[in-house]
Amino acid sequence: MLLHLANFLSQYQSDFQVVNYLTLRVILGALTSLMLCLWLGPWMIRKLVEGQIGQSVRDDGPQSHLSKAGTPTMGER
């Protein structure tokens, strides 16, 4: 949608033709996804902790791993 808008506006202002470059669109897409992850990530982690969706740690592992109990994960339970 934004590409079509930029193509339409490039008829009136030549600066909008830069949106036709694939590399710019890839960079803008990557930056958008990074910003969304940084913005929504903490909220998602809080929701996972509230829902008690966390990883169980086995007792026979290293003692340093016991502090990781309850860490939200996206894998299997």
N, C-alpha and C positions, 0 to 999 in steps of 0.2 A: 504494500500500500504506500509506504513512504517512498519507494523507488518510483512509482508512478507519479506521485506528487512532485518529486524532484525533477523528473523528466518534463512534466508540465511546466514547472517554474523555470526550467532552464531555457525555455523559449523567451522569457523576459529578462532573466538575469543569468549570465554565463557561469557564475560561480557555482551553480547547482549541478553543473556537468561533472564535478568531481565525484558525485555519488555514483556515477556509472562505473567507477573503478572497483573491481572485485576485491582488491586488497583492502581498500578502505572499508568496504562493507563487512569483511571478515574481522578486521580490527574492531570496528564499532560493535559488532555482534559479540565478540569475546569480552570487550569491556562492559557491555550491558549485562552479560551473564555473570561476570565477576562482581559487579556492583549489586546485583540481585542476591547473589550468594552471601556477600558480606552483610547485606541489609537483613535478609530473612534467616540466615544461619543461626544466630543466637536465639531467635524466637522459636525455631524448629527444635533446637536442642532443649530449651526449657519445656516445650510441649512433650518431648520424648521422656524427659526426666519425670515430669508430672504424671505421665501415663505409666510410669515404672517399666518402660521398655529399655532394658539394659542388658548387659552381658554378664553372665555368671562366670566366675573364675574358679577353676578346680583347685582343690586343696593341695594336690600333689605337685603343683608347679612352684616356681620360685616365690619367695616371700615378698619380693618387690612387686609382684603382679597382683597381690591381694588389694592394693590400693586402687586398682582399676575396676573393682566390682561395682556394678551399676552404671558403668559408662554406656551412654546410648550408642547403639550400633544399628546399622541397616541390614545386617545379616540375619541368619537364622537364630532362633533362641536356643 
